[in-house]
Amino acid sequence: MENDSIREAFERKKSRSRVLSIAGALTLLVFLFFVLSAVYGDWQTVRETSKAREALSQYYLEKKAFPVFAGSLTGQDPVNQELLKKKLLSRPIANSGGEKEFYYFSEGPYFIIEYCLTTGFLKGGKRGCGNRLTVTP
């Protein structure tokens, strides 16, 4: 009899351990999903700025100046419209809302694109706004 109660207590403890292990594994998976989603979003932001740099460099080769503009890149802004018209971009570089904002500034001989990142995991980027891509010919 006593062995049966010890065995039952052991089985209950073993069952609780399994439940806690499964709950811990699921919590870890959800956490990793959110972290990797944020890092992927940052990677896309950095990729967008690289595309903008390439398109604007090509524009500079043709015009010997960058588009003059100061403001947010919305997709309807003069910078995007000019690059799309010249077929230097296949789709606009635009804010997606939230912290994924691109701000462009140029007076002709150089340009600056400022952008925000959700994490600080990417090399050369920092969490928050104030990340900057500056290009001069």
C-alpha positions as CSV (number, residue, x, y, z in Angstrom):
1,M,0.0,0.0,0.0
2,E,2.7,2.4,1.0
3,N,4.6,1.7,-2.2
4,D,1.4,2.5,-4.2
5,S,1.1,6.0,-2.6
6,I,4.8,6.7,-3.2
7,R,4.4,5.6,-6.8
8,E,1.3,7.8,-7.3
9,A,3.1,10.8,-5.7
10,F,6.1,10.2,-8.0
11,E,3.8,10.0,-11.1
12,R,2.0,13.2,-10.1
13,K,5.4,15.0,-9.7
14,K,6.6,13.6,-13.1
15,S,3.4,14.7,-14.8
16,R,3.8,18.3,-13.3
17,S,7.3,18.4,-14.5
18,R,6.2,17.5,-18.1
19,V,3.5,20.2,-18.0
20,L,6.0,22.8,-16.8
21,S,8.6,21.7,-19.4
22,I,6.1,22.1,-22.2
23,A,4.9,25.4,-20.9
24,G,8.5,26.7,-20.7
25,A,9.3,25.5,-24.2
26,L,6.2,27.2,-25.6
27,T,7.0,30.4,-23.8
28,L,10.6,30.3,-25.2
29,L,9.2,29.7,-28.7
30,V,6.8,32.7,-28.5
31,F,9.6,34.9,-27.1
32,L,11.9,33.9,-30.0
33,F,9.2,34.5,-32.5
34,F,8.8,38.1,-31.3
35,V,12.5,38.8,-31.2
36,L,13.1,37.3,-34.6
37,S,10.2,39.2,-36.1
38,A,11.6,42.5,-34.8
39,V,15.1,41.7,-36.1
40,Y,13.6,40.7,-39.5
41,G,11.8,44.1,-39.6
42,D,15.0,45.9,-38.8
43,W,16.8,44.0,-41.6
44,Q,14.0,45.0,-44.0
45,T,14.5,48.7,-42.9
46,V,18.2,48.5,-43.5
47,R,17.6,46.8,-46.9
48,E,15.3,49.6,-47.9
49,T,17.9,52.2,-47.1
50,S,20.4,50.3,-49.2
51,K,18.0,50.3,-52.1
52,A,17.5,54.0,-51.6
53,R,21.3,54.6,-51.6
54,E,21.7,52.6,-54.9
55,A,18.8,54.4,-56.6
56,L,20.0,57.9,-55.4
57,S,23.6,57.2,-56.5
58,Q,22.3,56.3,-59.9
59,Y,20.2,59.4,-60.0
60,Y,23.3,61.4,-59.0
61,L,25.3,60.0,-61.9
62,E,22.6,61.2,-64.3
63,K,21.8,64.6,-62.7
64,K,25.0,65.5,-60.8
65,A,22.8,66.3,-57.8
66,F,20.5,64.5,-55.5
67,P,16.7,65.4,-55.4
68,V,16.3,68.4,-53.2
69,F,13.7,67.6,-50.5
70,A,13.4,67.5,-46.7
71,G,10.6,65.4,-45.2
72,S,9.3,61.9,-44.6
73,L,9.4,59.4,-47.3
74,T,5.7,58.5,-47.8
75,G,5.7,57.0,-51.3
76,Q,4.0,60.1,-52.6
77,D,6.9,62.4,-51.8
78,P,9.0,64.1,-54.6
79,V,12.0,61.8,-54.0
80,N,10.1,58.6,-54.5
81,Q,8.2,60.0,-57.4
82,E,11.4,61.1,-59.2
83,L,13.1,57.7,-58.6
84,L,10.1,55.7,-59.7
85,K,9.6,57.9,-62.8
86,K,13.2,57.3,-63.8
87,K,12.8,53.6,-63.1
88,L,15.5,53.6,-60.5
89,L,13.1,52.0,-57.9
90,S,10.6,49.3,-58.5
91,R,8.5,50.3,-55.5
92,P,8.5,53.3,-53.2
93,I,10.7,53.6,-50.1
94,A,7.9,54.5,-47.7
95,N,7.1,54.6,-44.0
96,S,5.1,51.6,-42.9
97,G,3.9,53.3,-39.7
98,G,5.1,52.9,-36.2
99,E,8.8,53.2,-35.8
100,K,9.6,52.3,-39.4
101,E,9.9,55.9,-40.5
102,F,12.3,57.2,-43.1
103,Y,13.2,60.9,-43.2
104,Y,15.1,62.3,-46.1
105,F,17.1,65.5,-46.4
106,S,19.1,66.9,-49.3
107,E,20.2,70.2,-50.7
108,G,21.7,68.7,-53.8
109,P,25.3,67.7,-53.2
110,Y,24.6,65.0,-50.5
111,F,21.7,63.3,-48.9
112,I,20.8,62.0,-45.5
113,I,18.3,59.3,-44.7
114,E,17.4,58.9,-41.0
115,Y,15.5,55.8,-39.9
116,C,14.4,53.9,-36.8
117,L,15.1,50.4,-35.7
118,T,13.2,48.3,-33.2
119,T,16.2,46.3,-31.9
120,G,19.9,47.0,-31.6
121,F,20.9,43.6,-32.9
122,L,22.0,44.6,-36.4
123,K,25.7,45.6,-36.9
124,G,26.0,49.3,-37.1
125,G,22.5,50.1,-36.0
126,K,21.1,51.2,-32.7
127,R,17.7,50.8,-31.1
128,G,15.3,53.7,-31.7
129,C,15.6,56.6,-34.1
130,G,18.7,58.5,-35.1
131,N,20.2,55.8,-37.4
132,R,21.6,57.7,-40.3
133,L,22.8,57.0,-43.8
134,T,24.7,59.9,-45.3
135,V,26.1,59.9,-48.8
136,T,28.3,62.4,-50.6
137,P,29.7,61.8,-54.0
